[in-house]
Structure formats: C-alpha cells, structure tokens
Amino acid sequence: MTNKVGIPSRCWCGKGIVTYVSKTEENPYRRFLRCEISLKRKKEQHLFKWVDEALLDEIQRMHEQQSRMAEEIEDLRSSLKKTVEEAVIEHKKSEDGVSSWDFHQIEFPT
C-alpha cells in the first residue's frame, strides 16, 4: 500500500516502519519500507514502499514546497516595495505641505 507521499514514518495502522532489502530476482538488493506487523498479517494491506521511490517523492514534495516559498517571498518583496513607495510619496507630500506654509504665521513657544 503506497498511498503516502514521501518517506512514511508510520503505517495506516499506527505501527512503525522497518526497512528491508529485497532478495528477489526482479529487485535484488533493492531496499523497501514495510509496516512492522505486515509480515504477521499478510492478508491486510499494510504499508509497502520502495525506498528509492519514497526518496524521489520526498524530493518532489520539497521542490514544490520550495517553489511555493519562493513565490511567497516574491509576493512579500513586491508588497514591501509598494508599501515603501507609498510611504515615500506620502512623506514627500507632507514635506511639500510644510514647505509651502508661511513660517511667519507659525507661532513658536518662547
């Protein structure tokens, strides 16, 4: 049963995963993951997954996560740039407003 993506840590039954080495002619020395009780309960569909496939799944999952994070960073960068530009424009407007005042009309405390 290979319904989990990536490297599984537990079977659907809650039991841990054990790594074995295949001794078959079709897959000699190929490593696989299996539920620790699957050998005792062969009629049940407990976890089985080839290690190399699990690693490829995990690499793909991490690549997708990294791509999502890169997009989020770029969105944040754009948002920050826009916010700073707006703040600069507002600051310039407020400076223009102050510089156009007649300082002679402002009363300063003595």
DAGIPE-V203615 format. One record per run of one state. SS is the DSSP state (@ for helix, = for strand, . for the rest). FROM is the first residue (numbers start at 0). TO is the last residue. If there is no record, write none. Layout:
SS:FROM:TO
SS:FROM:TO
This chain:
.:0:8
=:9:9
.:10:14
=:15:20
.:21:29
=:30:34
.:35:46
=:47:49
@:50:98
.:99:101
@:102:104
.:105:109
